[in-house]
Amino acid sequence: SGGTTRRAAKMVCLDIDHPEIENFILWKAREEDKARALAKMGYDADIDGEAYQTVSGQNSNNSVRLSNDFMRKVEALEHEPDAIFRLRGRLDASVDREVRVDHLWRIFNESAWRCADPAPQFDDTFNEWHTCPAGEDGQVGARHNRLNSTNPCGEYAFLDDTSCNLASINLLRFFDEETGCFDLEGYRHLIALCQLVLEASIHWGHFPTPDIARKTWLFRTTGLGLANLAALLMVLGLPYDSEEARGVAAALTGILTGRSYHVSALMAQAAGPFAKFDLNREHMMRVIRNHARVAGFLTDDYEGLSYEPIRVDGARLIDLGFEDLLTALRGDWRAALETGEQYGFRNAQVTVLAPTGTISFAMDCASTSIEPFFSHIVYKKLSGGGSLKLANPVIGLTLRRLGYSDDQTQEILDYIAREEDGQLVDGKIEGAPFLQTQHLPIFDTANQCGSGKRFIHHSGHVRMVAALTPLLSGAISKTVNLPREATVEDFEDVVLDAWRLGVKGITLYRDGSKIAQPLNLRLDQEDEAVDLENLAYAPL
């Protein structure tokens, strides 16, 4: 955030073995308790209101860097419930101390359950995919050459004092409604064009500090990503939480990164690789080979990974009729690997998946980034007041592609959007006339719609991220939406599954866990959330 038309934001990270980790974990939960107390006393609890302006930490996203060592101890708690974890002073060993693993694990997940902060970032997973661990001075393993944090939304992770310009591609624009085909060559052409533009943006960019300018020029990271994935999957008739959807999404993501790296290698042939490529060659080529293994171009064992990434299932893509995606995926990674080995790469990283929360409107997207639809009808709260009613615009097209007549489609749409006294009655699709039961999963959303019972289980969010992460240079900004009745144990399951599956970082949000939230299912939902009679003081 630039701090011009909206508040600036930052990512605040602390390692799990830091001596002050307990206070850091509890920080935002305590501030949320203060905001609730102020709201009960009559202060404005709006996101821009006095209650939130008074408490600290509201311009930061907090994350804890969880190590493999800690997560393995968590995984073994069933057999070693009294396990101890050592907190280590960075400058003074006299502050070292030991704490119970179950204590840290519990307060971490309880705090996230209460207020959505902190989020997990898996430090070792990030660094196992680090293309430049030798940095600019050749000191592999040095703290300053590790991936220590991310940008505010969590998708860009690279060396300290570097920057990355972002761009996103609207996937649905490549879908031909008449033929039902995806314009693969048009997609690949735009990827190449965007990579050229992002490279040029580094040359012409302005930077906030001399160090950021210098290191950005040395490593030249770029951040091309995707948007409108959920809309494309819905139009294709693929439920978001399905192996088929994850396979198609992984192939499109793999093509994005493979094609970008190939173009980066071609630029290196013409203009030279990034300045510190030779110093990091062996490390970067290891990462490129691992990407190629996930894509299916290479079939040997992974190098330097502590887990087994999810490979693209080529047989499933062929069964779905997407053999062209599989061919392009493996061809782009062949080209990236072979050209990169010969000429190096112009850019140390090329892809991330940003949230696209605001730019998606300018891009005419129906859904943001790789997020599923929040609901069929949603009210987005606007900074400075007001709200925006957003209705899913691809349901009609999807229904017609599934064989429903125009009249049947309109009756289903009218059922979803029915109102009384200007308020949405329900918003669910379950029970709609003519809609066949087997088609319901195609229309599942992140949240329950009204009195409907269907929504995407938290494992569906995690598995989508896990399928795409090993095919990206960076990470994914992604929220796992959980219902109000979700438990702390549900949060524990999400974090453990994410770590086991190779997710780099993820955010968990339980509906209603903050007094003010940007997306609501009805205009009056926020009034319910801040009902002063229902607010209670939590222990401060």
C-alpha positions as CSV (number, residue, x, y, z in Angstrom):
1,S,0.0,0.0,0.0
2,G,1.4,3.4,-1.0
3,G,-0.1,5.3,1.9
4,T,-1.7,7.8,-0.5
5,T,-5.4,6.9,-1.1
6,R,-5.3,4.2,1.6
7,R,-3.3,3.4,4.8
8,A,0.1,2.0,4.4
9,A,0.7,-1.6,5.5
10,K,3.6,-3.8,6.3
11,M,4.4,-7.4,7.2
12,V,5.8,-8.0,10.7
13,C,7.5,-11.3,11.2
14,L,9.2,-13.0,14.2
15,D,10.9,-16.3,14.3
16,I,9.3,-19.0,16.5
17,D,12.5,-19.3,18.5
18,H,12.7,-15.6,19.4
19,P,12.6,-14.9,23.2
20,E,9.7,-12.4,22.8
21,I,7.6,-14.7,20.6
22,E,4.9,-15.2,23.2
23,N,4.2,-11.4,23.5
24,F,4.3,-11.1,19.7
25,I,1.8,-14.0,19.2
26,L,-0.7,-12.4,21.7
27,W,-0.2,-8.8,20.6
28,K,-3.0,-8.5,18.0
29,A,-5.4,-10.6,20.0
30,R,-5.0,-8.3,23.0
31,E,-5.5,-5.2,20.8
32,E,-8.7,-6.8,19.3
33,D,-9.9,-7.3,22.9
34,K,-9.3,-3.6,23.5
35,A,-11.2,-2.6,20.4
36,R,-14.2,-4.7,21.5
37,A,-14.1,-3.1,24.9
38,L,-14.1,0.4,23.3
39,A,-17.0,-0.7,21.1
40,K,-19.0,-1.8,24.1
41,M,-18.4,1.6,25.6
42,G,-19.9,3.3,22.5
43,Y,-16.8,4.1,20.4
44,D,-17.1,3.7,16.6
45,A,-16.1,0.1,15.8
46,D,-16.0,0.7,12.0
47,I,-12.7,-0.4,10.4
48,D,-11.8,3.3,10.1
49,G,-13.5,4.2,13.4
50,E,-12.0,5.5,16.7
51,A,-11.8,2.1,18.4
52,Y,-9.4,0.6,15.8
53,Q,-7.5,3.9,15.4
54,T,-6.8,3.9,19.1
55,V,-5.3,0.4,19.4
56,S,-1.9,-0.6,18.0
57,G,-0.9,-3.0,15.2
58,Q,-3.7,-2.2,12.8
59,N,-1.5,-1.3,9.9
60,S,0.5,-4.5,10.0
61,N,0.0,-8.1,9.0
62,N,1.7,-10.3,11.6
63,S,3.3,-13.6,10.8
64,V,5.3,-16.2,12.8
65,R,8.2,-17.9,10.9
66,L,7.7,-21.5,11.8
67,S,10.7,-23.8,11.4
68,N,10.7,-27.5,10.4
69,D,12.2,-28.2,13.8
70,F,9.3,-26.7,15.6
71,M,6.7,-28.2,13.3
72,R,8.2,-31.7,13.7
73,K,7.9,-31.3,17.5
74,V,4.3,-30.2,17.1
75,E,3.6,-33.3,14.9
76,A,5.1,-35.5,17.6
77,L,3.1,-34.0,20.5
78,E,0.8,-37.0,20.6
79,H,3.7,-39.2,21.6
80,E,5.8,-36.5,23.3
81,P,3.3,-34.2,25.0
82,D,5.9,-32.6,27.3
83,A,8.3,-31.6,24.5
84,I,10.4,-28.5,25.0
85,F,11.5,-25.9,22.5
86,R,14.4,-23.5,23.1
87,L,14.0,-19.8,22.6
88,R,17.4,-18.2,21.6
89,G,18.5,-14.6,22.1
90,R,19.9,-13.0,19.0
91,L,22.7,-11.0,20.7
92,D,22.6,-12.2,24.3
93,A,22.5,-15.9,25.2
94,S,21.6,-15.1,28.8
95,V,18.0,-14.5,27.7
96,D,17.7,-18.0,26.2
97,R,14.9,-20.1,27.8
98,E,12.9,-23.2,27.2
99,V,9.1,-23.3,26.8
100,R,6.6,-26.1,26.2
101,V,5.9,-26.8,22.5
102,D,2.2,-27.4,23.3
103,H,2.0,-23.9,24.9
104,L,3.4,-22.1,21.9
105,W,1.3,-24.1,19.5
106,R,-1.8,-23.4,21.5
107,I,-1.4,-19.7,21.9
108,F,-0.5,-19.3,18.3
109,N,-3.6,-21.0,17.0
110,E,-5.9,-19.4,19.7
111,S,-4.7,-15.9,18.8
112,A,-5.3,-16.6,15.0
113,W,-8.7,-18.0,15.9
114,R,-9.6,-14.9,17.9
115,C,-8.4,-12.2,15.5
116,A,-6.8,-13.7,12.4
117,D,-3.3,-12.8,13.5
118,P,-0.6,-14.1,13.4
119,A,-0.4,-16.1,10.3
120,P,2.0,-19.0,9.7
121,Q,5.0,-18.7,7.3
122,F,7.1,-21.8,7.0
123,D,10.7,-20.6,7.0
124,D,12.4,-23.8,5.8
125,T,10.0,-24.3,3.0
126,F,10.6,-20.8,1.7
127,N,14.3,-21.2,1.8
128,E,14.4,-24.6,0.2
129,W,13.0,-22.8,-3.0
130,H,15.4,-19.8,-2.6
131,T,17.1,-19.2,-6.0
132,C,19.8,-16.9,-4.5
133,P,21.0,-18.2,-1.1
134,A,24.5,-16.9,-1.9
135,G,23.1,-13.4,-2.1
136,E,25.5,-10.7,-3.4
137,D,28.5,-11.8,-1.3
138,G,28.6,-15.6,-1.7
139,Q,27.8,-16.3,2.0
140,V,25.4,-19.2,1.7
141,G,23.5,-19.7,4.9
142,A,24.2,-16.2,6.3
143,R,21.2,-14.6,7.9
144,H,21.2,-11.7,5.5
145,N,21.1,-14.1,2.5
146,R,18.1,-16.0,3.7
147,L,14.4,-15.4,3.0
148,N,13.4,-13.7,6.3
149,S,10.1,-12.2,5.5
150,T,7.6,-11.2,2.8
151,N,5.8,-8.2,1.4
152,P,2.6,-7.2,3.3
153,C,0.4,-9.7,1.6
154,G,2.8,-12.6,1.7
155,E,3.4,-13.4,-1.9
156,Y,6.8,-11.8,-2.5
157,A,9.7,-13.3,-0.6
158,F,13.3,-12.6,-1.5
159,L,16.4,-11.0,-0.1
160,D,16.1,-8.1,2.3
161,D,16.1,-4.7,0.6
162,T,14.8,-5.9,-2.7
163,S,11.5,-5.1,-4.5
164,C,9.3,-6.6,-7.1
165,N,6.8,-5.1,-9.5
166,L,3.6,-7.1,-9.9
167,A,1.2,-7.8,-12.8
168,S,-1.7,-10.2,-13.0
169,I,-3.4,-12.0,-15.9
170,N,-7.2,-12.4,-16.1
171,L,-7.6,-16.0,-17.0
172,L,-11.2,-15.9,-18.0
173,R,-10.4,-13.5,-20.9
174,F,-8.8,-16.5,-22.7
175,F,-11.9,-18.6,-22.5
176,D,-14.1,-18.6,-25.7
177,E,-17.7,-18.8,-24.7
178,E,-18.8,-20.0,-28.2
179,T,-16.3,-22.8,-28.6
180,G,-15.6,-23.6,-25.0
181,C,-11.9,-23.6,-25.7
182,F,-9.1,-21.9,-23.8
183,D,-6.8,-19.7,-26.0
184,L,-3.5,-21.3,-24.9
185,E,-1.3,-19.5,-27.4
186,G,-2.8,-16.2,-26.5
187,Y,-2.2,-16.9,-22.9
188,R,1.5,-17.8,-23.5
189,H,1.9,-14.8,-25.7
190,L,0.7,-12.4,-23.0
191,I,2.9,-14.1,-20.4
192,A,5.9,-13.4,-22.6
193,L,4.8,-9.8,-23.2
194,C,4.2,-9.2,-19.4
195,Q,7.6,-10.6,-18.6
196,L,9.2,-8.1,-21.0
197,V,7.2,-5.2,-19.5
198,L,8.1,-6.2,-15.9
199,E,11.8,-6.4,-16.8
200,A,11.5,-2.9,-18.4
201,S,9.8,-1.6,-15.3
202,I,12.9,-2.4,-13.2
203,H,15.0,-0.3,-15.6
204,W,12.7,2.7,-15.4
205,G,11.6,2.3,-11.8
206,H,12.0,4.6,-8.9
207,F,12.9,3.2,-5.5
208,P,12.5,4.4,-1.9
209,T,16.1,3.8,-0.7
210,P,19.5,3.5,-2.3
211,D,19.9,-0.1,-1.0
212,I,16.6,-1.2,-2.4
213,A,17.5,0.4,-5.8
214,R,20.9,-1.3,-5.9
215,K,19.7,-4.8,-4.9
216,T,16.7,-4.7,-7.1
217,W,19.0,-3.9,-10.0
218,L,21.3,-6.7,-9.0
219,F,18.6,-9.5,-8.9
220,R,15.8,-8.0,-11.0
221,T,12.9,-10.0,-9.5
222,T,9.5,-9.8,-11.2
223,G,6.1,-10.9,-10.0
224,L,3.7,-12.0,-12.7
225,G,0.5,-13.7,-11.4
226,L,-3.0,-14.8,-12.1
227,A,-6.5,-13.6,-11.4
228,N,-10.1,-14.8,-11.9
229,L,-9.2,-18.5,-11.5
230,A,-12.4,-19.4,-9.7
231,A,-14.5,-17.9,-12.5
232,L,-12.7,-19.9,-15.1
233,L,-13.0,-23.1,-13.1
234,M,-16.8,-22.5,-12.6
235,V,-17.3,-21.9,-16.3
236,L,-15.4,-25.1,-17.0
237,G,-17.8,-26.9,-14.7
238,L,-15.0,-27.9,-12.3
239,P,-15.7,-27.7,-8.5
240,Y,-13.0,-25.5,-6.8
241,D,-12.4,-28.3,-4.3
242,S,-11.6,-31.1,-6.7
243,E,-8.6,-32.8,-8.1
244,E,-9.7,-31.8,-11.6
245,A,-9.7,-28.1,-10.7
246,R,-6.4,-28.3,-8.9
247,G,-4.9,-30.1,-11.9
248,V,-6.0,-27.4,-14.4
249,A,-5.0,-24.6,-12.1
250,A,-1.5,-26.2,-11.5
251,A,-1.0,-26.6,-15.3
252,L,-1.9,-22.9,-15.9
253,T,0.4,-21.8,-13.1
254,G,3.2,-24.0,-14.3
255,I,2.9,-22.6,-17.8
256,L,3.0,-19.1,-16.3
257,T,6.3,-19.7,-14.5
258,G,7.9,-21.9,-17.1
259,R,7.1,-19.5,-19.9
260,S,8.3,-16.5,-17.8
261,Y,11.6,-18.2,-17.0
262,H,12.1,-19.1,-20.7
263,V,11.6,-15.5,-21.7
264,S,13.9,-14.4,-18.9
265,A,16.6,-16.7,-20.3
266,L,16.1,-15.3,-23.8
267,M,16.5,-11.8,-22.3
268,A,19.7,-13.1,-20.6
269,Q,20.9,-14.3,-24.0
270,A,20.4,-10.8,-25.4
271,A,21.2,-8.5,-22.4
272,G,23.0,-10.8,-20.0
273,P,21.8,-12.5,-16.8
274,F,21.1,-10.7,-13.6
275,A,24.3,-9.4,-12.0
276,K,24.6,-12.1,-9.3
277,F,23.5,-15.1,-11.4
278,D,26.9,-16.7,-11.6
279,L,27.3,-16.5,-7.9
280,N,24.0,-18.3,-7.4
281,R,24.0,-20.5,-10.5
282,E,24.0,-23.9,-8.9
283,H,21.3,-22.9,-6.4
284,M,19.0,-21.4,-9.0
285,M,19.4,-24.3,-11.4
286,R,18.5,-26.7,-8.6
287,V,15.3,-24.8,-8.0
288,I,14.5,-24.7,-11.7
289,R,15.0,-28.5,-12.0
290,N,12.7,-29.0,-9.0
291,H,10.0,-26.9,-10.8
292,A,10.5,-29.0,-13.9
293,R,10.0,-32.2,-11.8
294,V,6.7,-30.9,-10.5
295,A,5.6,-30.1,-14.0
296,G,6.5,-33.6,-15.2
297,F,9.3,-32.7,-17.6
298,L,11.9,-34.3,-15.3
299,T,11.1,-37.5,-13.5
300,D,14.1,-38.1,-11.2
301,D,14.2,-37.3,-7.5
302,Y,13.9,-33.8,-6.0
303,E,17.0,-32.0,-4.8
304,G,17.3,-30.3,-1.4
305,L,13.7,-30.6,-0.3
306,S,12.5,-31.9,3.0
307,Y,9.1,-32.9,1.6
308,E,7.5,-34.3,-1.6
309,P,5.8,-31.6,-3.6
310,I,2.5,-32.4,-5.4
311,R,3.3,-33.2,-9.0
312,V,1.0,-32.2,-11.9
313,D,-1.2,-35.3,-12.8
314,G,-0.7,-35.5,-16.5
315,A,-3.0,-38.5,-16.9
316,R,-5.9,-36.6,-15.3
317,L,-5.3,-33.6,-17.6
318,I,-5.5,-35.9,-20.6
319,D,-8.7,-37.5,-19.3
320,L,-10.2,-34.0,-18.9
321,G,-9.4,-33.1,-22.5
322,F,-6.5,-30.7,-21.6
323,E,-3.7,-32.5,-23.3
324,D,-2.7,-29.2,-24.9
325,L,-2.1,-27.7,-21.4
326,L,0.1,-30.7,-20.5
327,T,2.1,-30.4,-23.7
328,A,2.6,-26.7,-23.2
329,L,3.5,-27.1,-19.5
330,R,6.3,-29.6,-20.2
331,G,7.5,-27.8,-23.3
332,D,7.8,-24.5,-21.5
333,W,9.8,-26.1,-18.7
334,R,12.1,-27.9,-21.2
335,A,12.7,-24.5,-22.8
336,A,13.3,-22.7,-19.5
337,L,15.7,-25.3,-18.3
338,E,17.7,-25.8,-21.5
339,T,17.9,-22.1,-22.3
340,G,18.6,-21.1,-18.7
341,E,21.5,-23.6,-18.5
342,Q,23.1,-22.0,-21.5
343,Y,22.5,-18.3,-20.9
344,G,21.3,-17.9,-17.3
345,F,18.3,-15.9,-16.4
346,R,17.7,-12.1,-16.5
347,N,15.5,-12.3,-13.4
348,A,16.1,-14.2,-10.1
349,Q,12.3,-14.7,-9.7
350,V,9.4,-14.3,-12.1
351,T,6.1,-15.3,-10.6
352,V,4.0,-14.8,-7.4
353,L,0.2,-14.9,-6.8
354,A,-0.9,-11.6,-5.3
355,P,-4.4,-11.0,-3.8
356,T,-5.5,-8.7,-6.6
357,G,-8.1,-7.3,-4.2
358,T,-8.4,-3.9,-5.8
359,I,-7.0,-4.3,-9.3
360,S,-9.4,-7.2,-10.0
361,F,-12.1,-4.5,-10.4
362,A,-10.1,-2.6,-13.0
363,M,-9.4,-6.0,-14.7
364,D,-13.1,-6.8,-14.9
365,C,-12.5,-10.0,-12.9
366,A,-15.4,-11.9,-11.2
367,S,-13.1,-13.4,-8.6
368,T,-9.8,-12.3,-7.1
369,S,-6.4,-14.1,-7.6
370,I,-6.9,-17.9,-6.9
371,E,-9.6,-17.3,-4.2
372,P,-12.9,-19.1,-4.6
373,F,-16.0,-16.9,-4.7
374,F,-16.6,-15.6,-1.2
375,S,-20.4,-16.1,-1.8
376,H,-22.8,-15.7,-4.7
377,I,-23.7,-12.1,-3.6
378,V,-21.3,-10.1,-1.4
379,Y,-21.2,-6.6,0.0
380,K,-17.7,-5.2,0.0
381,K,-17.1,-2.4,2.6
382,L,-15.3,0.6,1.0
383,S,-12.6,2.6,2.8
384,G,-14.1,5.9,3.8
385,G,-17.7,4.6,3.9
386,G,-20.3,2.9,1.7
387,S,-20.5,-0.5,0.3
388,L,-20.5,-2.2,-3.1
389,K,-22.8,-5.0,-4.0
390,L,-21.0,-7.7,-6.0
391,A,-22.9,-10.5,-7.7
392,N,-21.3,-13.5,-9.2
393,P,-21.5,-12.8,-13.0
394,V,-20.5,-16.2,-14.3
395,I,-23.3,-18.3,-12.8
396,G,-25.5,-17.7,-15.8
397,L,-22.8,-18.7,-18.3
398,T,-22.0,-21.8,-16.3
399,L,-25.6,-22.9,-16.1
400,R,-26.1,-22.5,-19.9
401,R,-22.9,-24.5,-20.5
402,L,-24.3,-27.2,-18.2
403,G,-27.3,-27.5,-20.5
404,Y,-29.9,-25.4,-18.7
405,S,-32.3,-23.3,-20.9
406,D,-32.4,-19.5,-20.8
407,D,-35.6,-19.6,-18.9
408,Q,-34.3,-22.1,-16.3
409,T,-31.1,-20.1,-15.9
410,Q,-33.0,-16.9,-15.2
411,E,-35.3,-18.6,-12.6
412,I,-32.2,-19.9,-10.8
413,L,-30.6,-16.5,-10.9
414,D,-33.8,-14.9,-9.6
415,Y,-33.9,-17.4,-6.8
416,I,-30.4,-16.5,-5.7
417,A,-30.9,-12.8,-5.8
418,R,-34.4,-12.5,-4.4
419,E,-34.9,-9.5,-2.0
420,E,-37.4,-8.2,0.5
421,D,-37.5,-4.6,1.6
422,G,-34.2,-4.0,-0.2
423,Q,-32.4,-6.7,1.7
424,L,-31.1,-10.0,0.3
425,V,-33.4,-12.8,1.4
426,D,-30.8,-15.6,1.4
427,G,-28.3,-15.7,-1.5
428,K,-28.1,-19.5,-1.5
429,I,-28.3,-21.6,-4.7
430,E,-29.4,-24.8,-2.9
431,G,-33.0,-25.4,-3.5
432,A,-33.1,-23.4,-6.7
433,P,-35.7,-24.6,-9.3
434,F,-34.4,-27.0,-12.0
435,L,-30.8,-27.2,-10.5
436,Q,-29.6,-30.8,-10.5
437,T,-27.9,-32.0,-7.3
438,Q,-24.8,-33.2,-9.0
439,H,-24.1,-29.7,-10.2
440,L,-24.1,-28.1,-6.7
441,P,-20.4,-28.6,-6.0
442,I,-19.5,-26.5,-9.1
443,F,-21.2,-23.5,-7.3
444,D,-19.6,-24.0,-3.8
445,T,-18.2,-20.8,-2.3
446,A,-15.8,-19.9,0.5
447,N,-18.7,-19.2,2.9
448,Q,-22.2,-20.6,3.5
449,C,-24.7,-18.5,1.5
450,G,-27.6,-17.5,3.7
451,S,-29.4,-20.6,5.1
452,G,-27.5,-22.9,2.7
453,K,-25.2,-25.6,4.2
454,R,-22.6,-26.0,1.5
455,F,-19.2,-24.3,1.5
456,I,-15.6,-25.2,0.6
457,H,-14.0,-27.1,3.4
458,H,-10.7,-25.7,4.7
459,S,-8.8,-28.6,3.2
460,G,-10.0,-27.4,-0.2
461,H,-8.3,-24.1,0.3
462,V,-5.0,-25.6,1.5
463,R,-4.8,-28.2,-1.2
464,M,-5.3,-25.6,-3.9
465,V,-2.4,-23.6,-2.5
466,A,-0.3,-26.8,-2.2
467,A,-0.9,-27.7,-5.8
468,L,0.2,-24.3,-7.1
469,T,3.1,-23.3,-4.8
470,P,5.8,-25.6,-6.2
471,L,5.1,-24.1,-9.6
472,L,5.8,-20.5,-8.6
473,S,8.9,-18.6,-7.9
474,G,7.4,-16.9,-4.8
475,A,4.4,-17.6,-2.7
476,I,0.6,-17.2,-2.7
477,S,-1.4,-14.6,-0.9
478,K,-4.4,-16.8,0.1
479,T,-7.0,-16.8,2.9
480,V,-8.5,-19.9,4.3
481,N,-12.1,-18.9,5.2
482,L,-13.5,-20.7,8.2
483,P,-17.1,-20.5,9.6
484,R,-17.9,-18.7,12.9
485,E,-18.2,-22.1,14.6
486,A,-14.8,-23.3,13.6
487,T,-12.6,-24.4,16.5
488,V,-9.0,-23.8,17.6
489,E,-8.4,-27.4,16.6
490,D,-9.6,-26.6,13.1
491,F,-6.9,-23.9,12.9
492,E,-4.3,-26.4,14.1
493,D,-5.4,-28.9,11.4
494,V,-5.1,-26.2,8.7
495,V,-1.6,-25.1,9.8
496,L,-0.3,-28.7,10.1
497,D,-1.7,-29.7,6.7
498,A,-0.3,-26.6,5.1
499,W,3.2,-27.4,6.4
500,R,3.0,-31.1,5.4
501,L,1.9,-30.2,1.9
502,G,4.7,-27.7,1.2
503,V,2.7,-24.4,1.5
504,K,5.0,-21.5,2.1
505,G,2.5,-19.2,3.9
506,I,-1.2,-18.9,4.4
507,T,-3.8,-16.8,6.3
508,L,-6.6,-18.1,8.3
509,Y,-9.8,-16.1,8.9
510,R,-12.8,-17.2,11.0
511,D,-15.9,-15.3,10.1
512,G,-16.8,-12.6,12.6
513,S,-13.5,-12.9,14.5
514,K,-12.9,-9.2,14.0
515,I,-15.5,-6.6,14.8
516,A,-15.1,-5.0,11.4
517,Q,-14.4,-7.1,8.2
518,P,-14.3,-6.0,4.6
519,L,-16.6,-8.6,3.1
520,N,-20.1,-9.4,4.3
521,L,-22.9,-11.6,3.1
522,R,-25.5,-8.9,3.8
523,L,-25.6,-5.2,4.3
524,D,-26.8,-5.6,7.9
525,Q,-24.3,-8.3,8.8
526,E,-21.8,-5.9,10.2
527,D,-24.5,-4.4,12.4
528,E,-25.0,-7.9,13.8
529,A,-21.3,-8.3,14.3
530,V,-21.0,-5.2,16.5
531,D,-24.3,-5.6,18.4
532,L,-23.2,-4.1,21.7
533,E,-25.5,-6.2,23.8
534,N,-23.8,-9.3,22.4
535,L,-20.3,-8.0,22.9
536,A,-18.5,-9.5,25.9
537,Y,-15.2,-8.6,27.5
538,A,-12.7,-11.3,26.8
539,P,-9.8,-11.7,29.2
540,L,-7.3,-8.9,28.5
